């Protein structure tokens, strides 16, 4: 708004770079010392606390954004079920949700005419962008994370189920434990939760993987900001645009809630982790403006104490 593209570029770099350097450093330590019992103990406690944090975030987003609208609730619940059942995020769900609310709240004029659209656009979320090409690993990383940055809507946590579907289920770059650790690292460090992509990229392909993953994820957001933002500010309150955004938001929040279920199955493995997750939710519920890093630090300390006792 003040310095146009130069201002957007400097702010974007300053916002992402510190946390990126932190997750790369943690990625190096994780790769080198990940087998040590103390690091396993830390992530044992932190992983459970992260589930509590995501669950509370999903609750807050649901109550603030969904409200009492029955259509948005239906979209939200469908998105929860789809994410929990498939353990993946589908771009088509977001697009259909946005179009549905748009048509219901502010139907376009051509909808009631015979000369309008006669076909429905079907989006295959898993269709490759270019077929029959043997991509290198870095190119695969770039394409996947660019898709994540371009098509994931909602808060930073909305990217978690999308990444899980690709990183764990589709490409098998990480196992489930490593992925949950990556989310935990993002919660430990300051900055945007989305910076977990840097940690994932580092585990997959070292420093070059971290750089490619981070650039590919944040570049679409940057372009969507500097190119259409002036027009969105001018036209964003139009009923059709507002309705589409509401539908997409409901689907995104449902996906986050579904991700809590998916990740909770892996991280809540015993009574101790269940207690850590429930205590985290209770603290965030009762104590207003409690800094999340404090909870993460406490969970790490608890993990260091409890984990060795459980393994003996």
C-alpha positions as CSV (number, residue, x, y, z in Angstrom):
1,X,0.0,0.0,0.0
2,X,2.9,2.4,0.8
3,X,5.8,1.3,-1.5
4,X,4.0,-1.0,-3.9
5,X,6.1,-3.9,-5.2
6,X,9.3,-2.9,-3.4
7,X,7.5,-2.6,-0.1
8,X,5.7,-5.9,-0.6
9,X,8.9,-7.7,-1.5
10,X,10.9,-6.4,1.5
11,X,8.1,-7.1,3.9
12,X,7.6,-10.6,2.5
13,X,11.3,-11.4,2.8
14,X,11.6,-9.9,6.3
15,X,8.5,-11.9,7.4
16,X,9.6,-15.3,6.2
17,X,13.4,-15.3,6.4
18,X,14.0,-15.4,10.2
19,X,11.7,-18.4,10.8
20,X,13.0,-20.0,7.6
21,X,16.6,-19.9,8.9
22,X,15.4,-21.3,12.2
23,X,13.6,-24.3,10.7
24,X,16.6,-25.0,8.5
25,X,18.8,-25.1,11.6
26,X,16.3,-27.3,13.3
27,X,16.2,-29.5,10.2
28,X,19.9,-29.9,10.3
29,X,19.8,-30.9,14.0
30,X,16.9,-33.2,13.3
31,X,18.7,-35.1,10.5
32,X,21.9,-35.3,12.4
33,X,20.6,-36.1,15.9
34,X,17.0,-37.3,15.2
35,X,17.9,-40.7,16.5
36,X,18.9,-39.5,19.9
37,X,16.5,-40.3,22.7
38,X,16.3,-36.7,24.0
39,X,15.1,-35.4,20.7
40,X,12.5,-38.2,20.4
41,X,11.4,-37.3,23.9
42,X,11.0,-33.6,23.0
43,X,8.8,-34.4,20.0
44,X,6.8,-36.9,22.0
45,X,5.5,-34.1,24.2
46,X,5.4,-31.4,21.6
47,X,3.5,-33.5,19.0
48,X,0.7,-34.0,21.5
49,X,0.6,-30.3,22.4
50,X,0.5,-29.4,18.7
51,X,-2.7,-31.4,18.3
52,X,-4.3,-29.5,21.1
53,X,-3.2,-26.1,19.6
54,X,-4.6,-27.0,16.2
55,X,-7.8,-28.3,17.7
56,X,-8.3,-25.1,19.6
57,X,-7.5,-23.0,16.5
58,X,-10.1,-25.0,14.5
59,X,-12.7,-24.4,17.2
60,X,-12.1,-20.6,17.2
61,X,-12.1,-20.4,13.4
62,X,-15.4,-22.5,13.3
63,X,-17.2,-20.3,15.8
64,X,-16.1,-17.0,14.3
65,X,-16.5,-17.9,10.6
66,X,-19.3,-20.4,10.3
67,X,-21.8,-18.8,12.7
68,X,-25.4,-20.1,12.3
69,X,-25.4,-20.4,8.5
70,X,-26.8,-23.9,7.7
71,X,-25.2,-24.0,4.2
72,X,-21.8,-23.1,5.6
73,X,-22.2,-25.7,8.4
74,X,-23.1,-28.4,5.7
75,X,-20.0,-27.4,3.7
76,X,-17.9,-27.5,6.9
77,X,-19.1,-30.9,7.9
78,X,-18.6,-32.4,4.4
79,X,-15.1,-31.0,4.4
80,X,-14.4,-32.5,7.8
81,X,-15.6,-36.0,6.7
82,X,-13.7,-35.9,3.4
83,X,-10.4,-34.9,5.0
84,X,-10.7,-37.4,7.9
85,X,-11.8,-40.2,5.6
86,X,-9.3,-39.7,2.7
87,X,-6.5,-38.1,4.8
88,X,-6.1,-35.6,1.9
89,X,-7.2,-32.2,0.8
90,X,-9.0,-31.8,-2.5
91,X,-9.0,-28.5,-4.4
92,X,-12.3,-29.4,-6.0
93,X,-14.0,-29.3,-2.5
94,X,-13.0,-25.6,-2.1
95,X,-14.0,-24.6,-5.5
96,X,-17.4,-26.4,-5.3
97,X,-18.0,-24.9,-1.9
98,X,-17.3,-21.3,-3.1
99,X,-19.4,-21.7,-6.3
100,X,-22.3,-23.2,-4.3
101,X,-22.5,-20.3,-1.8
102,X,-22.1,-17.9,-4.7
103,X,-25.0,-19.4,-6.6
104,X,-27.2,-19.5,-3.5
105,X,-26.6,-16.0,-2.2
106,X,-25.9,-14.0,-5.3
107,X,-26.8,-16.1,-8.3
108,X,-25.4,-14.7,-11.6
109,X,-27.9,-13.4,-14.2
110,X,-26.9,-16.0,-16.8
111,X,-27.9,-18.8,-14.4
112,X,-31.6,-18.4,-15.2
113,X,-31.1,-18.1,-19.0
114,X,-30.8,-20.8,-21.6
115,X,-27.8,-19.1,-23.1
116,X,-25.6,-19.5,-20.1
117,X,-23.2,-22.2,-19.2
118,X,-24.4,-25.7,-20.1
119,X,-21.5,-27.6,-18.6
120,X,-20.0,-28.1,-15.2
121,X,-16.3,-27.7,-14.7
122,X,-14.9,-30.8,-13.0
123,X,-11.5,-30.3,-11.3
124,X,-9.3,-33.3,-10.7
125,X,-7.1,-32.3,-7.7
126,X,-4.7,-35.1,-8.3
127,X,-4.2,-34.6,-12.1
128,X,-0.6,-33.9,-13.0
129,X,0.1,-30.4,-14.4
130,X,2.2,-31.9,-17.2
131,X,2.0,-35.6,-18.1
132,X,4.7,-38.0,-19.4
133,X,7.6,-35.9,-18.0
134,X,10.2,-37.4,-15.7
135,X,10.6,-34.6,-13.2
136,X,13.7,-34.4,-11.0
137,X,13.1,-34.4,-7.2
138,X,13.6,-30.7,-6.9
139,X,11.2,-30.0,-9.7
140,X,8.7,-32.3,-8.0
141,X,9.1,-30.4,-4.8
142,X,8.7,-27.1,-6.6
143,X,5.5,-28.1,-8.4
144,X,3.9,-29.7,-5.3
145,X,4.6,-26.8,-3.0
146,X,3.6,-24.2,-5.6
147,X,0.3,-26.0,-5.8
148,X,0.0,-25.8,-2.0
149,X,0.8,-22.1,-2.0
150,X,-1.7,-21.4,-4.9
151,X,-4.7,-23.5,-3.9
152,X,-4.8,-23.8,-0.1
153,X,-7.2,-21.3,1.4
154,X,-7.7,-20.3,5.0
155,X,-5.3,-19.8,7.9
156,X,-1.8,-21.1,8.0
157,X,-3.0,-24.4,9.5
158,X,-5.1,-25.1,6.4
159,X,-2.0,-26.2,4.6
160,X,-1.4,-29.1,7.0
161,X,-3.8,-31.7,5.5
162,X,-2.8,-30.7,2.0
163,X,0.9,-31.3,2.8
164,X,0.1,-34.6,4.6
165,X,-1.7,-35.9,1.5
166,X,1.2,-35.2,-0.8
167,X,4.3,-35.5,1.4
168,X,3.2,-38.7,3.2
169,X,0.6,-40.5,1.1
170,X,1.4,-39.5,-2.5
171,X,5.2,-39.0,-2.7
172,X,6.2,-40.8,0.5
173,X,8.9,-38.3,1.2
174,X,8.3,-38.5,4.9
175,X,6.7,-41.0,7.2
176,X,3.8,-39.9,9.5
177,X,6.1,-39.4,12.5
178,X,8.5,-37.1,10.6
179,X,5.5,-35.1,9.2
180,X,4.1,-34.5,12.7
181,X,7.5,-33.5,13.9
182,X,7.7,-31.0,11.0
183,X,4.4,-29.4,12.1
184,X,5.7,-29.3,15.7
185,X,8.9,-27.5,14.5
186,X,6.7,-24.9,12.8
187,X,4.8,-24.4,16.1
188,X,8.1,-24.1,18.1
189,X,9.5,-21.3,15.9
190,X,8.1,-17.8,15.5
191,X,6.7,-16.7,12.2
192,X,4.0,-18.3,10.0
193,X,3.0,-21.9,10.6
194,X,3.4,-22.4,6.8
195,X,7.2,-22.3,7.3
196,X,7.0,-26.0,8.1
197,X,7.5,-26.4,4.3
198,X,11.1,-25.3,4.8
199,X,11.6,-28.0,7.3
200,X,10.0,-30.6,5.1
201,X,12.0,-29.5,2.1
202,X,15.2,-29.8,4.1
203,X,14.4,-33.4,5.2
204,X,13.6,-34.4,1.7
205,X,16.5,-32.7,-0.3
206,X,18.7,-30.8,2.1
207,X,19.2,-27.0,1.9
208,X,18.2,-26.8,-1.8
209,X,15.0,-28.6,-1.0
210,X,14.2,-26.2,1.8
211,X,14.8,-23.2,-0.4
212,X,12.7,-24.5,-3.3
213,X,9.9,-25.6,-1.0
214,X,9.7,-22.2,0.7
215,X,10.0,-20.2,-2.5
216,X,7.4,-22.3,-4.3
217,X,4.9,-22.0,-1.4
218,X,5.2,-18.3,-0.7
219,X,5.6,-17.0,-4.3
220,X,1.9,-17.6,-5.3
221,X,0.8,-15.8,-2.2
222,X,3.1,-12.9,-3.0
223,X,1.8,-12.7,-6.6
224,X,-1.8,-13.0,-5.5
225,X,-1.1,-10.0,-3.2
226,X,0.8,-7.6,-5.5
227,X,-1.3,-8.3,-8.7
228,X,-5.0,-8.5,-7.9
229,X,-5.0,-6.9,-4.4
230,X,-5.8,-3.4,-5.6
231,X,-8.8,-4.8,-7.6
232,X,-9.9,-7.0,-4.7
233,X,-9.9,-4.0,-2.4
234,X,-12.1,-2.2,-4.8
235,X,-14.5,-5.1,-5.6
236,X,-14.1,-7.4,-2.6
237,X,-17.4,-6.4,-1.0
238,X,-19.4,-7.4,-4.1
239,X,-22.1,-10.0,-3.0
240,X,-20.9,-12.7,-5.4
241,X,-17.2,-12.4,-4.4
242,X,-18.0,-12.3,-0.7
243,X,-20.3,-15.3,-1.1
244,X,-17.6,-17.3,-2.9
245,X,-15.0,-16.4,-0.2
246,X,-17.4,-17.5,2.5
247,X,-17.9,-20.9,0.9
248,X,-14.2,-21.5,0.4
249,X,-13.5,-20.4,4.0
250,X,-16.0,-22.9,5.4
251,X,-14.4,-25.7,3.4
252,X,-10.9,-24.6,4.6
253,X,-12.0,-24.6,8.3
254,X,-13.6,-28.0,7.8
255,X,-10.3,-29.3,6.4
256,X,-8.4,-28.0,9.4
257,X,-10.8,-29.8,11.7
258,X,-10.4,-33.0,9.7
259,X,-6.6,-32.6,9.9
260,X,-6.9,-32.6,13.7
261,X,-8.6,-36.1,13.5
262,X,-6.0,-37.4,11.0
263,X,-2.9,-36.2,12.9
264,X,-4.5,-37.0,16.3
265,X,-4.6,-40.7,15.3
266,X,-0.8,-40.7,15.0
267,X,0.3,-38.4,17.8
268,X,-2.2,-39.4,20.6
269,X,-0.8,-42.9,21.2
270,X,-1.2,-43.4,24.9
271,X,-2.7,-41.8,28.1
272,X,0.2,-39.4,28.5
273,X,-0.1,-37.8,25.1
274,X,-3.9,-37.7,25.5
275,X,-3.5,-35.8,28.8
276,X,-1.0,-33.4,27.2
277,X,-3.4,-32.6,24.4
278,X,-6.4,-32.1,26.7
279,X,-4.4,-29.9,29.1
280,X,-3.2,-27.8,26.1
281,X,-6.8,-27.3,25.0
282,X,-7.9,-26.4,28.5
283,X,-5.1,-23.9,29.0
284,X,-5.9,-22.2,25.7
285,X,-9.6,-22.2,26.6
286,X,-9.2,-20.8,30.1
287,X,-6.1,-18.5,29.9
288,X,-6.6,-15.7,27.4
289,X,-3.7,-14.7,25.2
290,X,-1.5,-17.5,26.5
291,X,1.6,-17.6,24.2
292,X,1.7,-20.9,22.4
293,X,5.6,-21.1,22.6
294,X,5.2,-21.4,26.4
295,X,2.9,-24.4,26.0
296,X,5.3,-26.0,23.5
297,X,8.3,-25.5,25.9
298,X,6.3,-27.1,28.8
299,X,5.3,-30.0,26.6
300,X,8.9,-30.5,25.5
301,X,10.0,-30.6,29.2
302,X,7.3,-33.0,30.0
303,X,8.3,-35.2,27.1
304,X,11.9,-35.3,28.3
305,X,10.7,-36.6,31.7
306,X,8.0,-39.0,30.7
307,X,9.3,-40.5,27.5
308,X,12.4,-42.3,29.0
309,X,10.1,-43.7,31.7
310,X,7.7,-45.2,29.2
311,X,10.5,-46.7,27.1
312,X,12.2,-48.4,30.1
